[in-house]
Amino acid sequence: MKLSLRSPKQVKNTASASKSTTVTGAEARSPAPAPVSRARTPAPLTVPTPPPVVAPASEVEHAAAPARPTGQVIGQVLPIYFVGDESHSMRGDPIAAVNQGLVELRDEVAKHPLIGKKVRFGIITFADTAETRLELAELCEELLLPTLSPRGRGTSYASAFEALRHTIPADVALLKVGGFQVHRPAVFFLSDGQPTEKEAKWRECLAQLQDPTFKERPNILAFGVGDADPKVIQQLASSPTHAFMMREGGSTAGAIAEFAASMLNSMVSSAERLDRGGQTLEFVKPEGFVQLDAPLV
């Protein structure tokens, strides 16, 4: 499945050395028969001021790194955000499966160096409120991942959408300042429950995130597990074909493991496509899920 992305100045010092001037005192004359000479007093010497020593530019500025020319492009990247439910209902095996899936995703990077080159990854979780658990970063084996744990009793979809709406533009701006061209961000949204705030609130926040005038609006892939409402999950996705629900009767923890594998495989495929000059996000559908634009089976 493909988603559209869219010298130093030389200082002159002139030092003039002044010659010492000898001042001769007038000889005293006396009516006495023998003239008496008065001793000459030497004037103080003026010592020339030596010119200052100017170090060569190479010695003064050797530590300065060459500046990157303004506007130079050093690469293209795809920001991917995992937005995950961290509410109390995720306790036990589901949250453990999320943590394990994130660790496996990071560890797989060594096998797929293009991910580190082409993808930036961030984590935002939500419960009563949303929290940025991992700021957008380059994926590498040394990346320190957060350990997610259930918190709160609420499941605020609105807080997650608000966090994305404020975080994405700032992240994109930083990447551009760093010399990167940025493809349209992608969001992998996962929840095991229904939103606990009023429907009007999360719908308004979602509309702001998906507003066509919002230049950095992301592609949202929505995944429901456990008690999530398929009808709500379908409305969260950027396209009806990007909404998925775990198969009825399946294991929530097992479905989450498949979701994590799908996110990794999508990163690998997308990084390879971008490296070839492609402009799309390559999405790999997870096992154990049904696509919500088709009848549930």
C-alpha positions as CSV (number, residue, x, y, z in Angstrom):
1,M,0.0,0.0,0.0
2,K,1.5,3.4,-0.9
3,L,0.7,6.7,0.8
4,S,1.6,10.1,-0.9
5,L,4.2,12.0,1.1
6,R,4.9,14.9,0.1
7,S,40.1,36.3,6.8
8,P,40.4,37.5,9.4
9,K,41.2,41.2,8.7
10,Q,44.9,41.9,8.9
11,V,45.6,44.4,11.6
12,K,48.3,47.0,10.8
13,N,50.3,48.2,13.7
14,T,52.9,50.9,13.2
15,A,55.2,51.4,16.1
16,S,57.6,54.3,15.9
17,A,60.6,54.3,17.9
18,S,61.5,57.8,19.2
19,K,65.1,58.7,19.6
20,S,66.2,59.8,23.0
21,T,66.6,63.6,23.1
22,T,69.5,64.9,25.1
23,V,68.7,68.2,26.9
24,T,71.8,70.3,27.4
25,G,71.7,72.7,30.3
26,A,73.1,76.2,29.9
27,E,76.7,76.7,31.2
28,A,76.8,79.0,34.2
29,R,79.2,81.9,33.9
30,S,80.6,83.6,37.0
31,P,82.8,86.7,37.4
32,A,85.3,84.5,39.1
33,P,88.5,84.0,37.1
34,A,88.0,80.3,36.4
35,P,84.8,79.2,34.8
36,V,82.9,76.5,36.4
37,S,81.1,73.9,34.2
38,R,77.8,72.6,35.2
39,A,77.3,68.8,34.8
40,R,75.0,67.7,31.9
41,T,71.9,65.9,32.9
42,P,70.8,63.2,30.4
43,A,67.2,63.2,29.4
44,P,65.1,60.1,30.0
45,L,65.1,57.5,27.2
46,T,61.9,56.7,25.4
47,V,61.6,52.9,24.9
48,P,60.0,52.0,21.5
49,T,56.7,50.1,21.9
50,P,57.0,46.7,20.1
51,P,54.2,45.9,17.7
52,P,51.6,43.4,18.9
53,V,52.0,39.8,17.9
54,V,49.2,38.7,15.6
55,A,48.6,34.9,15.5
56,P,48.0,33.4,12.0
57,A,44.3,32.7,11.3
58,S,45.0,29.1,11.1
59,E,46.1,29.1,14.7
60,V,43.2,31.2,15.9
61,E,40.4,29.5,14.1
62,H,41.5,25.9,13.6
63,A,38.7,24.6,15.7
64,A,35.9,26.2,13.7
65,A,34.0,23.7,11.6
66,P,33.1,24.9,8.1
67,A,29.6,26.2,7.9
68,R,27.0,24.3,5.8
69,P,25.9,26.6,3.0
70,T,22.4,28.0,3.5
71,G,19.8,25.9,1.7
72,Q,22.1,22.8,1.2
73,V,20.1,19.6,1.2
74,I,21.8,16.7,3.0
75,G,19.1,14.1,2.7
76,Q,15.4,13.2,2.8
77,V,13.7,11.7,5.8
78,L,10.3,10.3,6.7
79,P,9.0,11.1,10.3
80,I,7.0,8.2,11.8
81,Y,5.2,8.5,15.1
82,F,3.9,5.6,17.1
83,V,0.8,7.0,19.0
84,G,-0.2,4.3,21.6
85,D,-2.8,3.8,24.2
86,E,-1.2,3.7,27.7
87,S,-4.5,3.7,29.6
88,H,-5.3,1.3,32.5
89,S,-7.0,-1.1,30.2
90,M,-3.6,-1.9,28.5
91,R,-2.2,-3.4,31.7
92,G,-0.7,-6.9,31.6
93,D,0.1,-8.7,28.4
94,P,-1.0,-5.9,26.0
95,I,1.4,-3.2,27.3
96,A,4.1,-5.9,27.6
97,A,3.6,-6.7,23.9
98,V,4.0,-3.0,23.0
99,N,7.3,-2.7,25.0
100,Q,8.6,-5.9,23.4
101,G,7.6,-4.8,20.0
102,L,9.4,-1.5,20.3
103,V,12.6,-3.2,21.5
104,E,12.5,-5.6,18.6
105,L,12.0,-2.7,16.2
106,R,15.0,-0.9,17.5
107,D,17.2,-4.0,17.5
108,E,16.3,-4.7,13.9
109,V,17.8,-1.4,12.8
110,A,21.3,-3.0,12.6
111,K,20.0,-5.3,9.9
112,H,18.5,-2.4,8.0
113,P,20.8,0.6,8.0
114,L,18.6,2.5,5.6
115,I,16.0,2.9,8.4
116,G,18.5,5.0,10.4
117,K,19.3,7.0,7.2
118,K,15.8,7.6,6.0
119,V,13.4,7.4,9.0
120,R,13.0,9.4,12.2
121,F,10.9,7.9,14.9
122,G,9.0,9.3,17.8
123,I,6.6,8.0,20.5
124,I,3.5,9.7,21.9
125,T,1.2,7.9,24.4
126,F,-2.2,8.8,25.7
127,A,-4.4,8.0,28.7
128,D,-6.1,10.8,30.6
129,T,-3.5,13.1,28.9
130,A,-0.9,12.7,26.2
131,E,2.8,12.5,26.8
132,T,5.8,12.6,24.4
133,R,7.7,9.5,25.5
134,L,10.4,9.7,22.8
135,E,11.2,12.9,20.8
136,L,11.7,12.4,17.1
137,A,15.1,10.7,16.7
138,E,17.3,8.6,14.4
139,L,16.7,5.0,15.0
140,C,19.9,3.2,16.1
141,E,20.9,0.3,18.4
142,E,22.0,2.8,21.1
143,L,18.6,4.5,21.2
144,L,17.2,4.5,24.7
145,L,13.6,3.6,24.6
146,P,11.0,4.4,27.2
147,T,9.2,1.6,29.1
148,L,5.5,2.1,28.8
149,S,3.2,1.4,31.7
150,P,-0.5,1.8,32.3
151,R,-1.5,5.2,33.8
152,G,-4.8,6.9,34.5
153,R,-8.3,5.7,33.8
154,G,-9.2,7.8,30.8
155,T,-8.6,7.2,27.1
156,S,-8.2,10.7,25.6
157,Y,-8.0,10.5,21.8
158,A,-8.3,14.3,21.8
159,S,-5.1,14.8,23.8
160,A,-3.2,12.6,21.4
161,F,-4.4,14.6,18.4
162,E,-3.6,17.9,20.1
163,A,-0.1,16.6,20.9
164,L,0.5,15.6,17.3
165,R,-0.8,19.0,16.0
166,H,1.7,20.9,18.1
167,T,4.7,18.4,17.9
168,I,4.8,17.7,14.1
169,P,5.4,21.3,12.9
170,A,8.2,21.9,15.4
171,D,9.8,18.6,14.4
172,V,9.6,19.2,10.7
173,A,11.1,22.7,11.2
174,L,14.1,21.3,13.1
175,L,14.7,18.7,10.4
176,K,14.6,21.4,7.6
177,V,17.0,23.6,9.6
178,G,19.3,20.6,9.7
179,G,19.3,20.4,5.9
180,F,16.7,17.7,5.3
181,Q,13.8,17.5,3.0
182,V,10.9,16.1,4.9
183,H,8.2,13.7,3.5
184,R,4.7,13.9,4.9
185,P,4.8,12.3,8.4
186,A,3.1,9.0,9.2
187,V,1.2,8.1,12.3
188,F,0.7,4.5,13.5
189,F,-2.2,4.9,16.0
190,L,-3.1,2.0,18.3
191,S,-5.8,1.8,20.9
192,D,-7.6,-1.0,22.8
193,G,-10.6,1.1,23.9
194,Q,-13.0,3.8,23.1
195,P,-12.4,7.5,23.7
196,T,-13.6,8.7,27.1
197,E,-14.1,12.4,26.3
198,K,-17.1,13.8,24.5
199,E,-17.3,12.8,20.8
200,A,-17.4,16.5,19.8
201,K,-14.1,17.1,21.5
202,W,-12.0,14.4,19.8
203,R,-13.7,15.0,16.5
204,E,-12.7,18.7,16.6
205,C,-9.1,17.9,17.5
206,L,-8.9,15.3,14.7
207,A,-10.4,17.8,12.2
208,Q,-7.6,20.3,13.1
209,L,-5.0,17.6,12.6
210,Q,-6.4,16.5,9.2
211,D,-7.2,20.1,8.0
212,P,-6.1,20.4,4.4
213,T,-4.6,23.8,5.2
214,F,-2.3,22.2,7.8
215,K,0.8,21.8,5.7
216,E,2.4,19.1,7.9
217,R,-0.8,17.1,8.3
218,P,0.2,13.4,8.7
219,N,-1.0,10.2,7.1
220,I,-2.8,8.3,9.9
221,L,-3.0,4.5,10.0
222,A,-5.4,3.5,12.7
223,F,-5.4,0.1,14.5
224,G,-7.9,-1.1,17.0
225,V,-7.5,-4.0,19.4
226,G,-9.4,-5.3,22.4
227,D,-12.5,-3.2,23.1
228,A,-11.8,-0.5,20.5
229,D,-14.8,0.5,18.4
230,P,-14.3,-0.4,14.7
231,K,-16.5,2.5,13.6
232,V,-14.4,5.0,15.5
233,I,-11.1,3.5,14.4
234,Q,-12.3,3.8,10.8
235,Q,-13.0,7.5,11.3
236,L,-9.5,8.2,12.6
237,A,-7.6,7.0,9.5
238,S,-6.6,9.4,6.7
239,S,-8.3,7.0,4.3
240,P,-10.8,4.2,4.9
241,T,-8.2,1.8,3.5
242,H,-5.9,2.7,6.4
243,A,-8.1,1.5,9.2
244,F,-7.7,-2.0,10.7
245,M,-9.3,-4.0,13.5
246,M,-8.0,-7.2,15.1
247,R,-9.9,-10.2,14.1
248,E,-12.6,-11.3,16.4
249,G,-11.5,-13.9,18.9
250,G,-7.8,-13.1,18.5
251,S,-5.4,-12.3,21.3
252,T,-4.9,-8.6,22.0
253,A,-1.2,-9.2,22.9
254,G,-0.7,-11.3,19.8
255,A,-2.4,-8.6,17.6
256,I,-0.2,-5.9,19.1
257,A,2.9,-8.0,18.3
258,E,1.7,-8.3,14.7
259,F,1.1,-4.5,14.7
260,A,4.7,-3.8,15.8
261,A,6.0,-6.2,13.1
262,S,3.9,-4.4,10.5
263,M,5.3,-1.0,11.6
264,L,8.9,-2.3,11.3
265,N,8.3,-3.8,7.9
266,S,6.6,-0.6,6.7
267,M,9.7,1.3,7.8
268,V,12.0,-1.0,6.0
269,S,10.0,-0.9,2.8
270,S,9.6,2.8,2.9
271,A,13.3,3.5,3.6
272,E,14.2,1.3,0.6
273,R,11.6,3.1,-1.7
274,L,12.8,6.5,-0.6
275,D,16.4,5.6,-1.2
276,R,15.4,4.7,-4.8
277,G,13.9,8.2,-5.1
278,G,10.3,7.2,-4.5
279,Q,7.8,9.5,-2.8
280,T,5.5,7.1,-1.0
281,L,5.1,5.4,2.3
282,E,5.2,1.7,1.7
283,F,2.7,0.0,4.2
284,V,2.7,-3.6,5.1
285,K,-0.6,-4.9,6.4
286,P,-0.3,-6.8,9.7
287,E,-1.5,-10.4,10.1
288,G,-4.4,-10.9,12.4
289,F,-6.2,-7.7,11.3
290,V,-9.0,-7.0,8.9
291,Q,-9.2,-3.8,6.8
292,L,-12.2,-1.8,7.8
293,D,-13.2,-0.7,4.3
294,A,-14.3,-4.3,3.7
295,P,-16.9,-6.2,5.6
296,L,-15.8,-7.7,8.9
297,V,-15.4,-11.5,8.8
